């Protein structure tokens, strides 16, 4: 019984880590796309 519970915990934690990684990648890409006009404007003023 302990082995089945432990393997279920490993599968559950792997699922959670995968979902968090995908959400993190989505957040980074969204932040870059949202901030891009401001970054381009600041870059044009600096150079």
N, C-alpha and C positions, 0 to 999 in steps of 0.2 A: 504494500500500500504506500509506503513512504517513497518508493522509487517512482510510482505513477504520479504522486503529488509533486515530487521534485521536478519531474520532466514537464509537468503542466506549468509549474512556476517558471521554468526556463523558457518554455514556448511563449508564455504570457509576457515575460520581460523582454524577449526578443521582439515580440509584436509591438510593445510599447516603445521600445528604442527605435524601431523602424518608423513608426508613425511620427515620433518626435523629430527624427532626422528629416523626414519629408516635409513636415511643417516648418522646420528651421530653414531648409533650403528655399521653400516658398516665401518665407518672411524676408530672407536676405534679398532674393530677386525682386520682391515687391518694393522693398525699401530703396534699392538701387534705382528701379524704374520711376518711383515717385520722386526721388531726390535728384534725378538726372537733370531736369531743367535748371534747378537752382545751382547745381554743380557746374553746369555749362556756363551759366551767367557769371558766376564767381570766377571761373577760369578765364573767361573772355576779358573780364576787368583786370585780372592780374597780369595777363600776358598781352 
